């Protein structure tokens, strides 16, 4: 474990590299699982009764939010590192099942297992990155590691797109995705074998007597739990709903061509992945101001897409604004990914991360079902409304919140 010096050391070490690689590969697998699941919706649509078409898309997010809450609590009880073993096993078996499933029921069973695994790993990953990384590298590590979800989705959708262009069946594409995923999981096994447990978690659970040291001033005003949950819930609902509905289900609801579907998913996630590089500068940017910029920018960039609703999927301008909108979506993801673990205490950090995610994913599941009955125009207006919800949360935090950039966790906890 990390603990040879102060918990607030500033140098990046081998243990930090292993933690970053381990969590990044987990997020990469999340992108693979989600993309394969969404692409399969079109592939298996002919096997579904009509009433299941708007219900089926909610299966993955529903299982993911259950994984968030259940494994988030487990991570606070048994440790971040042990949870990684459980979750990685689940999505490894699930991904293999998705690759070789012969029919829809088999695929759904495997998809459920994989989504529970990737969803359950998220709170533990965010907690581990927050607790293990040096304060002056924490923002960078959180944003760049989680950006591998976008990279994984872009890579997976690129494979599906190539399969469509070269008339390769989705069954063969699933085998390719499964093989690529197996290689990623193999690398994750090697990294996780040597990664440390969180010293802060060990101290919080009374498993270590290492003293906690800090040299920076306290973060300032005290922020009550209700305000943190309110703001994080608002920006979480906004980001998850708008990203999912635009990057994935816009294609599923309104198009049948696997080439168009995979193109929309790929361009959207390429925009998000490109924006994720902001993580390189994130430790030099204030969280409060960047939160405001991200959500207001997301709302404004949604407006041109609404005016293009008659040419979605075919207009070059649509793909340009889709790319830009998904950049702001990633900025929004970045700030909430940093704020969620920073605004809770170590003793129950993963539990509360899971709770915030349950709030957001519950709203997402509801919106998936309801939006399936909307025209494209009102579907896009709904997304704008959710962006405005996030902007309201960002404004609230800008006025009443605290700045967490570069502040050691021990000092942050004095303000919570």
Secondary structure, DSSP 8 states (H G I E B T S, - for coil): ---SS-TT--S--HHHHHHHHHHHHHHHHHHHHHHHHHHHHHHSGGGS-GGGHHHHHHHHHHHHHHHHHHHHHHHHHH-HHHHHHHHHHHHHHHHHHHHH--SHHHHHHHHHHHHHHHHHHHHHHHHHHHHHS-TTTHHHHHHHHHTHHHHHHHHHHHHHHHHHHTT--HHHHHHHHHHHHHHHHHHHHHHHHH----HHHHHHTTS--------S----S---HHHHHHHHHHHHHHHHHHHHIIIIIHHHHH---HHHHHHHHHHHHHHHHHHGGGGGGGGGS-HHHHHHHHHHHHHHHHHHHHHTGGGTTT-HHHHHHHHHHHHHHHHHHHHHHHHHHHTS-GGGHHHHHHHHHHHHHHHHHHHHHHHTTS-HHHHHHHHHHHHHHHHHHHHHHHHH----TT--HHHHHTT-
